[in-house]
């Protein structure tokens, strides 16, 4: 029942969208290979041994990824351990505003609106399927994003998502995107480099502060825009800010490459595991003895 042969047929029989159900009447008709008991025991014992070996390799890669992520976070945190001046964020902002609700799309004046659910792990936006909303002319102008804007998730059902920050790149800016009501836009004065603040927002220091000041209401966590403006942030010289941002770009890219290799290893190992199970229980391979 763990083989892809069986699971693919079960998945093909499901119905419903919100809570998919498998069709039991169909499942009962699935034909399975049923050799004699001794062969069944031999296959089961073989798969116990082989999958245990694969699972151990996967567990090592998961442990490696966890250590790499810890190392990545340490690299980010260390970059901001300095004696530079500490300032209040709002004093270095041109804009600190929320997005628009808009109306359901009509097809006429729809605008692609970015939402917090489209933010990726690396802090950028996945813009392949943004929400379309109909915005008034004023809303359209007020929520238009520029390259260098920072968008912060201010409302979410989880503390780990509140405060997530993305840096608007040229692709998003040129695409005419807006941003939704559950987001807060920060547009900086020339005294602070956007990439520098983006990296600072990913430190444990910033994360701890956001968790402390975020409030809970009706099951949602909320980070008020004015509260966000009171965040204390370091402010080295523009030269130092650029050096810190460039340093973190380089160092985290190296770690991310190692994490990607570990993820690929796990993916291939899981494919190998699934293929081995399917081949063994459908009689496609000869099962060796334990010796």
TITI-771951 format. One line per field, with one value per residue (C-alpha): residue number from 1; residue in one letter; x, y, z. Coordinates in Angstrom, 2 decimals, padded with zeros to 5 digits. Example, Ala and Ser with C-alpha at 12.3 -4.5 7.8 and 13.67 -1.06 7.14 Angstrom:
! residues 2
seq: (1 2) .
type: (A S) .
X: (012.30 013.67) .
Y: (-004.50 -001.06) .
Z: (007.80 007.14) .
***
This chain:
! residues 291
seq: (1 2 3 4 5 6 7 8 9 10 11 12 13 14 15 16 17 18 19 20 21 22 23 24 25 26 27 28 29 30 31 32 33 34 35 36 37 38 39 40 41 42 43 44 45 46 47 48 49 50 51 52 53 54 55 56 57 58 59 60 61 62 63 64 65 66 67 68 69 70 71 72 73 74 75 76 77 78 79 80 81 82 83 84 85 86 87 88 89 90 91 92 93 94 95 96 97 98 99 100 101 102 103 104 105 106 107 108 109 110 111 112 113 114 115 116 117 118 119 120 121 122 123 124 125 126 127 128 129 130 131 132 133 134 135 136 137 138 139 140 141 142 143 144 145 146 147 148 149 150 151 152 153 154 155 156 157 158 159 160 161 162 163 164 165 166 167 168 169 170 171 172 173 174 175 176 177 178 179 180 181 182 183 184 185 186 187 188 189 190 191 192 193 194 195 196 197 198 199 200 201 202 203 204 205 206 207 208 209 210 211 212 213 214 215 216 217 218 219 220 221 222 223 224 225 226 227 228 229 230 231 232 233 234 235 236 237 238 239 240 241 242 243 244 245 246 247 248 249 250 251 252 253 254 255 256 257 258 259 260 261 262 263 264 265 266 267 268 269 270 271 272 273 274 275 276 277 278 279 280 281 282 283 284 285 286 287 288 289 290 291) .
type: (X X X X X X X X X X X X X X X X X X X X X X X X X X X X X X X X X X X X X X X X X X X X X X X X X X X X X X X X X X X X X X X X X X X X X X X X X X X X X X X X X X X X X X X X X X X X X X X X X X X X X X X X X X X X X X X X X X X X X X X X X X X X X X X X X X X X X X X X X X X X X X X X X X X X X X X X X X X X X X X X X X X X X X X X X X X X X X X X X X X X X X X X X X X X X X X X X X X X X X X X X X X X X X X X X X X X X X X X X X X X X X X X X X X X X X X X X X X X X X X X X X X X X X X X X X X X X X X X X X X X X X X X X X X X X X X X X X X X X X X X X X X X X X X X X X X) .
X: (000.00 003.07 003.93 003.39 001.49 -001.18 -001.14 -001.48 -004.65 -006.04 -005.34 -006.99 -010.17 -010.54 -013.42 -014.29 -012.16 -012.21 -011.83 -010.89 -012.12 -010.92 -013.48 -013.51 -015.60 -012.87 -010.02 -011.46 -011.06 -007.34 -005.43 -002.34 000.40 000.02 002.88 003.13 003.65 007.36 007.92 005.82 007.92 011.10 009.98 008.82 012.13 014.11 012.20 012.62 016.39 016.72 014.37 016.03 019.35 017.80 015.97 019.25 020.88 017.92 018.06 021.75 020.96 018.10 020.48 023.01 020.37 019.39 023.01 023.45 020.35 021.65 024.98 023.21 021.30 024.50 026.20 023.31 023.24 027.02 026.96 024.97 027.01 028.67 028.79 027.13 024.48 021.03 018.10 014.29 013.15 010.33 012.82 014.32 011.08 009.40 006.37 005.01 001.59 -000.83 -002.17 -005.70 -008.58 -009.95 -012.98 -013.49 -011.93 -014.11 -011.64 -011.62 -009.28 -007.84 -004.48 -002.17 -001.90 000.84 -000.18 001.80 001.06 003.16 006.36 009.12 011.61 014.42 012.40 011.34 007.92 006.57 004.59 003.40 -000.19 -000.89 -004.41 -006.33 -008.32 -010.24 -008.77 -009.90 -007.59 -006.44 -005.82 -003.98 -001.63 -001.18 -000.29 001.95 005.28 008.71 012.03 013.60 010.32 010.16 006.91 006.28 003.62 001.69 -001.24 -001.14 -002.43 001.12 003.80 006.47 004.92 004.27 007.22 008.40 009.95 010.59 012.56 010.75 012.95 012.82 010.60 007.86 008.24 008.03 005.05 002.83 002.04 000.23 000.14 -002.66 -004.16 -002.37 000.96 002.91 005.12 008.34 009.96 013.30 015.01 018.47 020.06 019.43 019.99 016.91 018.98 020.66 017.31 016.01 018.88 018.45 014.78 015.98 018.08 017.04 017.14 014.47 012.48 012.42 011.29 008.46 007.28 007.26 005.20 002.82 -000.71 -003.34 -006.96 -009.66 -007.06 -004.76 -001.38 -001.00 001.96 000.71 002.38 003.09 004.55 006.80 008.02 009.30 011.73 015.32 017.78 021.53 022.67 026.31 027.55 026.18 029.50 029.31 025.65 026.53 029.47 027.29 024.59 027.13 028.87 025.59 024.63 027.89 028.06 024.41 024.59 027.34 025.29 022.12 023.98 024.89 021.31 020.05 022.43 021.16 017.55 018.28 019.91 016.81 014.53 016.49 016.65 012.89 012.36 014.70 012.81 009.43 010.72 012.29 009.05 007.00 009.44 009.61 005.87 004.97 007.49 009.73 012.97 014.50 014.67 018.10 018.44 019.60 023.06) .
Y: (000.00 002.29 001.58 004.21 001.54 001.46 005.13 006.46 004.43 005.57 009.22 008.83 007.64 010.59 013.04 016.34 019.49 020.89 017.44 014.88 011.34 008.12 005.91 002.75 000.81 001.46 000.69 -002.76 -003.56 -002.74 -005.88 -006.70 -009.25 -011.99 -014.52 -017.29 -016.43 -017.21 -014.83 -012.15 -012.45 -012.32 -009.13 -007.48 -008.27 -007.02 -003.74 -003.30 -003.52 -001.42 001.39 001.59 002.24 004.91 006.50 006.74 008.56 010.94 011.62 012.58 015.03 016.55 017.00 018.61 021.02 022.01 022.76 024.75 026.83 027.50 028.52 030.79 032.53 032.96 034.59 037.08 037.86 038.37 040.92 043.31 042.96 046.37 049.64 051.65 054.21 052.88 054.82 054.69 053.29 055.78 058.67 057.13 056.36 058.27 055.96 053.56 052.57 049.66 048.12 048.17 045.72 046.53 044.76 041.40 041.36 042.57 042.15 045.84 047.65 044.68 045.06 042.21 042.51 040.77 038.92 037.47 033.90 034.48 035.23 032.68 031.31 033.53 036.68 037.46 037.21 034.32 036.35 033.61 033.79 037.04 037.94 040.18 042.99 045.97 049.14 052.72 055.20 056.44 052.91 052.07 055.03 054.55 050.86 050.93 049.37 050.72 048.95 049.14 049.16 046.77 044.88 043.46 040.90 042.59 040.16 036.38 033.32 032.51 034.46 033.00 034.83 038.19 040.46 038.51 041.08 041.14 043.56 044.67 044.01 045.49 042.70 043.42 047.19 047.05 044.69 047.35 045.31 046.62 045.15 043.90 045.14 042.60 044.09 047.17 049.08 050.73 053.21 054.50 057.85 058.03 057.54 053.78 051.19 048.95 045.75 046.56 046.90 043.79 041.76 043.29 042.27 038.65 038.74 037.00 040.42 041.82 038.57 038.63 042.26 041.60 038.58 040.77 043.65 041.75 041.45 038.72 039.33 036.92 034.24 036.47 037.96 041.61 043.98 047.55 049.87 052.60 050.01 048.77 052.33 052.33 049.50 050.29 049.53 050.00 052.77 052.53 054.67 054.05 052.48 050.06 049.28 048.31 046.22 044.33 043.68 042.50 040.29 038.60 038.12 036.24 034.18 033.08 032.16 029.65 028.12 028.10 026.12 023.47 023.36 022.92 019.97 018.32 018.90 017.34 014.32 013.83 014.15 011.52 009.21 009.44 008.67 005.69 004.49 004.71 003.00 000.18 -000.50 -000.53 -002.79 -005.25 -005.63 -005.90 -008.64 -006.46 -007.34 -010.46 -010.25 -011.25 -013.25 -011.49 -013.01) .
Z: (000.00 000.10 -003.52 -006.19 -008.16 -005.44 -004.41 -007.97 -008.45 -005.09 -005.91 -009.30 -007.58 -005.20 -005.42 -003.74 -003.43 000.11 001.66 -001.01 -000.39 -001.91 -003.64 -001.53 -004.04 -006.62 -004.21 -003.57 -007.25 -007.44 -008.42 -006.37 -006.88 -004.23 -004.24 -001.66 002.01 002.02 -000.90 000.78 003.97 001.94 000.16 003.40 005.16 002.15 002.08 005.84 005.41 002.25 003.26 006.68 004.91 002.68 005.62 007.55 004.63 004.38 008.13 007.83 005.04 007.06 009.99 007.64 006.31 009.85 010.72 007.51 008.28 011.78 010.29 007.80 010.58 012.59 009.59 009.29 013.02 013.25 010.43 012.63 015.82 015.89 017.77 014.99 015.81 016.69 015.23 015.17 011.84 011.19 011.05 007.92 006.09 003.29 003.41 006.02 004.73 004.33 001.14 -000.28 -000.02 -003.47 -004.95 -006.60 -010.09 -012.97 -015.81 -016.71 -014.32 -012.45 -010.74 -009.73 -005.95 -004.01 -000.86 002.03 000.93 -002.18 -000.32 -000.80 001.71 000.40 001.03 -002.53 -004.13 -006.16 -008.71 -011.05 -009.76 -007.87 -006.80 -009.18 -007.56 -008.90 -007.38 -007.55 -009.23 -005.83 -004.54 -007.74 -007.29 -003.54 -003.73 -006.80 -005.86 -006.74 -006.89 -003.43 -001.51 001.42 001.98 005.45 006.35 009.13 009.59 009.57 011.37 012.47 014.33 012.05 009.08 010.72 010.00 006.95 004.68 000.97 -001.18 -004.32 -007.34 -010.81 -012.21 -009.68 -010.05 -013.84 -013.68 -012.13 -009.04 -006.00 -002.49 -000.28 002.95 005.13 004.06 005.18 002.74 003.89 001.50 002.74 002.67 001.12 004.55 004.51 001.77 001.25 000.97 004.30 006.11 004.34 005.76 009.23 009.26 008.98 012.13 015.33 016.98 014.64 014.81 018.62 018.69 016.23 018.23 021.35 019.94 017.61 018.99 018.68 017.71 016.47 015.89 013.82 014.69 013.76 013.52 013.58 011.06 013.59 015.96 013.17 012.69 016.29 015.64 016.58 013.78 013.37 011.02 009.93 007.06 003.57 002.60 005.54 004.81 001.26 002.41 004.90 002.29 -000.30 002.28 003.24 -000.41 -001.01 002.17 002.24 -001.47 -000.64 002.17 000.06 -002.63 -000.05 001.24 -002.32 -002.84 000.35 -000.71 -004.11 -002.45 -000.28 -003.30 -005.23 -002.20 -001.72 -005.41 -005.07 -001.98 -003.74 -006.88 -004.85 -002.97 -006.17 -008.01 -005.10 -004.48 -008.17 -008.95 -011.16 -009.37 -007.96 -004.18 -002.84 000.35 003.51 003.08) .
***
